[in-house]
Amino acid sequence: MAQLLSFVFASADLVLEIEDRHLVSFATGAAMRLLSRSADSTLGKPWRELFVPADAELVEAALRDTRPGERRGPYTVGLATQRGPQPAMLTFFQMPGRDSHVAASLSLCAPGIGPARLDETGLTGREEFETAAANLMKQADRDGASLHVDLLEFAGLTGALSSMSPAEAMNVRRKLAAMLRAASYGGLPAAAIGPDRFALLRSGQANNAEALAERVRDLAGPRIQLWTGALALDAASPTESLRAIRYAIDRCIEEGPPLAAKSFEAALRQTVTESTRFKDLLREGRFELVYQPVVNLKTRELHHYEALTRFEGGGGPAATIKLAEELGLVVEFDLAIVRTVAQALCEAREDVRIAANISAFSLQSEGFIDEVLKVTAITEKIRPRLMLELTESHQISDLAAANDLIQRLRQAGHVICLDDFGAGAASMDYLRQIEADVVKFDGRFIQALGGRPRDTLILKRLAELCRELEVSTVAEMIETEEAAKAVADLGVQLGQGWLFGKPTPKPESMQRAPSPVAARRRGEVESWG
């Protein structure tokens, strides 16, 4: 009966019982589905052989730590099968009075869920830890679990490992990684964030950190000292919590766990406040667009306008948009900008063209392109008149996939511009892998031309390259006639800056942009190129 009760707690696709020698003593369920072998074939076999080598230490550590009446897991693990690693969820339970046996359940992972990437010791990277933690916070919110991130420093660990042979040190590192992972929520591997320092996602039911320190001392010696900092997370606000986690980890790297924990709560409160403020700002429409002219540098004819954002109070957009990207709110903001520009084009003369900025974060977000095309499908005549400028404030992780999305926009009739070109390290990769219609050179790059002959030569060669690729070029932040003539002589076709006009509340009719000495005159309409 005790055995059957334990299986009730471990109900899943496959249930096992492991005896004190860590051999499988009972197995039933869909073993063929999970393991590509029968349940009976596992009987009497070492338990750890069911798992990929990278997870073997984890399952051994979790099994050792399971106590009577305690449930451990679920852990995301990889099963060793003839087909290759099979992602699965693993949970343990030990019935009181049955101390020599532990029940285990195995279930197939939901589509898209799999083990995190591990290094050779069994730890994961900081970026993957942060991303996985955000996903697990959503799961914890559904499950009603309270989560916290433990920042741990095992002072003296590096020195202790240096006195061991390389093989002994690696063995200790692997056992430590498995121990930390066994204590984590969802089996998320710990992240190494500095010498002797680790970040670990845990639930309120996890063992205390001092118990981990004792196990580390058993492995590496009695001189190991533990310093900790606990970051209580708000599972209902995973994005805000993730931003605060990043802040706290940065502090931990610089100052250690205790000081990082002290600053975390304030950072989380500030992040939640900022998130709420931005959502309110977006919902209430407390921002406006102004329109700055972009001209043909040779003829000074007005080519198009760029829509620039101004927030309540007259502030510029850079810091607020950066915050929106970090909080995952920039998609809604970018769609609001596209809707506003589309409406402006519907109300303007048919020869007015406007460029709207979109973040690379939004471009890569699921469904964003569909929403943009839905907005501009209201009247498809505006699509050729609505340029989309892709900003480089957020790095594109997959340029090939991004290019596929951009081509959908181009095929629908939109013109695509790579904004801020020359400001980021990825600019040349963007030009090489993304087929765009226009490149806008970053203003800081333009303003440095006068005193840096090297920059002048680079800009000239880039303009020549773009011309050969049949890509139009724009120079921004042009404030003097000397600068306008210089970039035009280098082969740049279009210019933007206060020399040609300040931003205005509404796009005016297509007409000659102002110059210091000439009044506005009506000009001819050009193509984007």
FIPA-795200 format. One line per field, with one value per residue (C-alpha): residue number from 0; x, y, z. Coordinates in steps of 0.05 Angstrom, whole numbers. Layout:
N
seq <- c(NUM:...) $
px <- c(X:...) $
py <- c(Y:...) $
pz <- c(Z:...) $
//
This chain:
529
seq <- c(0:1:2:3:4:5:6:7:8:9:10:11:12:13:14:15:16:17:18:19:20:21:22:23:24:25:26:27:28:29:30:31:32:33:34:35:36:37:38:39:40:41:42:43:44:45:46:47:48:49:50:51:52:53:54:55:56:57:58:59:60:61:62:63:64:65:66:67:68:69:70:71:72:73:74:75:76:77:78:79:80:81:82:83:84:85:86:87:88:89:90:91:92:93:94:95:96:97:98:99:100:101:102:103:104:105:106:107:108:109:110:111:112:113:114:115:116:117:118:119:120:121:122:123:124:125:126:127:128:129:130:131:132:133:134:135:136:137:138:139:140:141:142:143:144:145:146:147:148:149:150:151:152:153:154:155:156:157:158:159:160:161:162:163:164:165:166:167:168:169:170:171:172:173:174:175:176:177:178:179:180:181:182:183:184:185:186:187:188:189:190:191:192:193:194:195:196:197:198:199:200:201:202:203:204:205:206:207:208:209:210:211:212:213:214:215:216:217:218:219:220:221:222:223:224:225:226:227:228:229:230:231:232:233:234:235:236:237:238:239:240:241:242:243:244:245:246:247:248:249:250:251:252:253:254:255:256:257:258:259:260:261:262:263:264:265:266:267:268:269:270:271:272:273:274:275:276:277:278:279:280:281:282:283:284:285:286:287:288:289:290:291:292:293:294:295:296:297:298:299:300:301:302:303:304:305:306:307:308:309:310:311:312:313:314:315:316:317:318:319:320:321:322:323:324:325:326:327:328:329:330:331:332:333:334:335:336:337:338:339:340:341:342:343:344:345:346:347:348:349:350:351:352:353:354:355:356:357:358:359:360:361:362:363:364:365:366:367:368:369:370:371:372:373:374:375:376:377:378:379:380:381:382:383:384:385:386:387:388:389:390:391:392:393:394:395:396:397:398:399:400:401:402:403:404:405:406:407:408:409:410:411:412:413:414:415:416:417:418:419:420:421:422:423:424:425:426:427:428:429:430:431:432:433:434:435:436:437:438:439:440:441:442:443:444:445:446:447:448:449:450:451:452:453:454:455:456:457:458:459:460:461:462:463:464:465:466:467:468:469:470:471:472:473:474:475:476:477:478:479:480:481:482:483:484:485:486:487:488:489:490:491:492:493:494:495:496:497:498:499:500:501:502:503:504:505:506:507:508:509:510:511:512:513:514:515:516:517:518:519:520:521:522:523:524:525:526:527:528) $
px <- c(0:56:87:21:10:78:62:-2:43:89:35:62:77:127:135:195:218:292:321:377:432:404:378:309:265:197:176:109:80:96:169:171:147:198:258:248:251:205:194:219:285:302:293:356:395:431:382:429:438:368:394:442:511:501:442:467:499:434:389:438:442:366:356:405:371:299:272:211:147:182:170:228:222:200:267:276:323:346:331:382:346:366:333:377:363:289:268:226:202:227:195:213:172:191:135:144:162:194:262:300:259:243:187:201:156:176:132:144:159:110:130:185:209:276:338:379:448:503:577:625:613:537:527:490:506:479:437:404:393:357:313:296:281:231:195:194:166:105:98:106:51:4:24:20:93:136:205:270:339:395:462:514:588:628:690:753:726:775:834:811:803:872:903:870:889:851:809:792:775:730:694:680:655:608:581:572:534:489:478:457:412:379:362:333:262:246:315:343:419:455:493:565:570:641:696:661:595:530:458:404:328:292:222:199:201:275:327:365:430:471:454:485:547:556:553:604:650:643:667:720:742:721:748:694:653:584:558:487:435:362:320:245:211:142:118:60:110:163:190:200:231:278:303:315:351:398:412:425:471:511:517:536:592:619:604:583:516:498:502:468:409:402:395:351:286:293:310:249:203:231:223:151:137:170:131:65:82:99:36:-6:31:16:-56:-72:-34:12:62:61:96:133:158:227:243:294:319:357:426:438:372:349:280:239:244:204:192:216:165:200:170:161:136:96:139:179:229:267:252:319:316:241:246:306:265:207:254:280:209:184:133:164:122:58:92:119:50:20:72:56:-19:-8:36:-13:-69:-26:-13:-87:-101:-41:-32:-16:55:73:119:137:188:169:221:213:257:295:263:194:216:236:173:121:63:91:98:27:1:39:12:-58:-53:-27:-77:-132:-110:-53:-38:-1:48:98:94:109:183:201:268:299:337:399:385:369:414:384:400:383:398:374:306:302:315:258:211:237:226:153:147:183:141:79:106:141:210:260:316:373:378:438:487:559:539:540:589:537:527:567:534:467:486:513:455:394:367:343:327:360:418:419:489:490:493:553:590:573:592:661:679:711:767:777:802:798:722:715:747:706:641:661:674:609:570:603:587:514:509:536:485:431:417:400:438:418:462:430:447:469:470:515:523:595:571:517:567:618:571:542:612:625:566:511:444:397:405:369:382:364:396:337:283:264:210:139:73:45:78:71:58:115:153:224:255:278:350:383:371:314:240:202:183:143:186:177:160:216:219:249:314) $
py <- c(0:48:35:49:113:138:127:168:227:211:200:211:178:131:115:82:62:66:26:48:22:69:11:10:-39:-24:8:17:63:88:69:58:128:160:112:72:9:-31:-16:-86:-73:-20:-67:-79:-28:33:90:143:105:128:200:237:244:319:305:243:283:323:262:230:294:303:230:235:299:271:261:221:258:307:319:344:373:378:380:387:332:294:219:176:141:109:169:218:260:263:323:302:328:289:289:250:230:188:158:161:92:72:103:55:70:132:139:178:203:220:260:286:360:407:427:478:461:428:426:489:490:470:480:423:429:431:506:552:621:685:705:636:635:702:681:614:647:694:634:596:656:652:578:594:647:594:545:595:584:639:646:679:683:665:700:654:664:605:643:602:553:574:567:499:475:500:452:392:356:379:315:323:396:382:327:376:429:380:355:427:445:384:401:472:448:397:453:498:510:471:442:506:502:554:609:625:701:709:673:630:666:635:654:602:605:573:565:579:505:496:478:535:560:538:466:476:506:444:400:444:439:363:367:422:428:460:530:547:607:624:694:700:748:730:766:757:757:780:722:765:815:771:824:874:821:800:871:875:808:835:896:854:806:865:890:820:816:883:881:810:779:818:888:865:837:903:942:891:908:981:964:919:973:1024:977:962:1036:1052:996:1021:1092:1072:1030:1089:1135:1089:1076:1150:1171:1219:1225:1260:1255:1312:1310:1331:1339:1297:1330:1314:1342:1365:1397:1411:1385:1354:1279:1254:1266:1226:1218:1233:1218:1270:1249:1288:1344:1353:1298:1261:1188:1152:1135:1119:1074:1038:1026:1000:951:925:917:883:940:970:926:961:1028:1015:993:1056:1097:1059:1070:1145:1153:1113:1159:1220:1193:1181:1254:1283:1296:1234:1259:1261:1205:1191:1146:1112:1082:1010:973:911:881:891:864:798:794:742:772:842:840:813:871:923:895:893:967:988:943:993:1030:996:1060:1086:1028:1056:1122:1092:1077:1035:1053:995:1021:987:1000:926:874:827:755:721:764:713:707:783:790:742:787:850:820:809:883:902:854:888:955:985:1017:993:1036:1013:1069:1089:1058:1063:1070:996:939:900:952:917:850:884:911:844:801:847:870:941:1001:1057:1065:1124:1142:1157:1231:1222:1192:1252:1304:1273:1282:1351:1330:1258:1246:1171:1178:1218:1163:1109:1147:1157:1083:1064:1112:1081:1011:1029:1060:996:956:1003:1026:1099:1137:1189:1232:1260:1316:1364:1434:1474:1486:1461:1395:1389:1401:1354:1294:1309:1310:1242:1213:1214:1228:1252:1297:1312:1363:1432:1464:1438:1448:1433:1381:1408:1383:1362:1341:1397:1389:1364:1428:1454:1450:1516:1539:1597:1645:1617:1614:1549:1532:1475:1419:1357:1290:1239:1165:1138:1125) $
pz <- c(0:18:-50:-86:-46:-65:-139:-130:-112:-170:-222:-293:-360:-326:-251:-220:-151:-134:-77:-31:-78:-132:-174:-206:-166:-198:-264:-299:-352:-421:-421:-496:-507:-462:-464:-529:-485:-441:-368:-349:-383:-330:-270:-231:-273:-245:-242:-270:-335:-356:-362:-407:-375:-364:-318:-282:-224:-216:-208:-159:-117:-117:-98:-40:-15:-16:55:80:65:18:-55:-98:-167:-220:-255:-330:-351:-413:-419:-456:-513:-579:-614:-575:-513:-495:-452:-392:-325:-264:-194:-131:-70:-10:33:109:135:69:79:34:-29:-67:-119:-183:-239:-310:-358:-428:-430:-463:-534:-534:-464:-456:-412:-408:-441:-392:-391:-376:-301:-304:-296:-345:-370:-340:-400:-405:-330:-333:-392:-361:-294:-327:-358:-293:-257:-303:-285:-211:-216:-244:-190:-134:-115:-84:-115:-97:-127:-80:-93:-63:-52:-27:-4:-8:-61:-115:-68:-45:-117:-136:-86:-120:-183:-246:-246:-172:-180:-240:-201:-144:-192:-224:-158:-134:-198:-189:-116:-133:-189:-144:-95:-150:-173:-235:-239:-269:-268:-227:-262:-247:-239:-216:-177:-124:-137:-163:-176:-160:-170:-111:-84:-13:2:-16:37:69:40:100:86:17:49:93:31:-4:57:53:-19:-17:56:121:106:57:81:55:39:15:-10:-23:-76:-66:-134:-155:-198:-222:-252:-285:-333:-277:-233:-288:-297:-222:-224:-277:-235:-172:-209:-235:-163:-139:-189:-164:-90:-69:-49:16:-15:-78:-39:-1:-66:-101:-65:-82:-154:-160:-131:-179:-238:-221:-214:-281:-315:-288:-309:-380:-387:-362:-410:-469:-449:-440:-502:-464:-521:-588:-654:-688:-759:-783:-857:-894:-958:-1021:-1007:-1079:-1094:-1023:-1044:-987:-993:-932:-858:-799:-742:-675:-607:-553:-485:-435:-406:-470:-457:-511:-525:-516:-442:-442:-503:-473:-410:-453:-487:-421:-394:-458:-470:-532:-579:-558:-563:-633:-657:-629:-669:-733:-722:-711:-772:-815:-793:-809:-879:-890:-873:-911:-985:-1026:-1039:-964:-940:-867:-833:-767:-720:-696:-646:-665:-603:-634:-701:-668:-626:-647:-684:-691:-767:-774:-732:-772:-838:-808:-790:-859:-895:-879:-941:-978:-1015:-953:-951:-1002:-964:-896:-885:-825:-793:-754:-694:-667:-593:-584:-616:-667:-646:-712:-772:-823:-788:-781:-856:-871:-831:-863:-933:-914:-901:-965:-1007:-978:-1004:-943:-949:-896:-867:-823:-771:-729:-778:-753:-680:-663:-673:-712:-767:-821:-805:-813:-881:-903:-881:-883:-950:-937:-980:-940:-891:-843:-817:-742:-724:-678:-736:-779:-727:-718:-792:-786:-740:-761:-832:-820:-807:-871:-912:-879:-893:-965:-975:-940:-984:-1046:-1021:-1009:-1078:-1110:-1069:-1093:-1022:-1010:-956:-904:-859:-796:-746:-801:-771:-818:-892:-886:-859:-912:-968:-938:-933:-1002:-1032:-999:-1038:-985:-1019:-964:-904:-839:-785:-759:-820:-861:-809:-738:-721:-730:-700:-768:-833:-883:-957:-1000:-1012:-1012:-942:-912:-920:-883:-941:-982:-969:-978:-1050:-1077:-1104:-1147:-1116:-1116:-1106:-1040:-1076) $
//
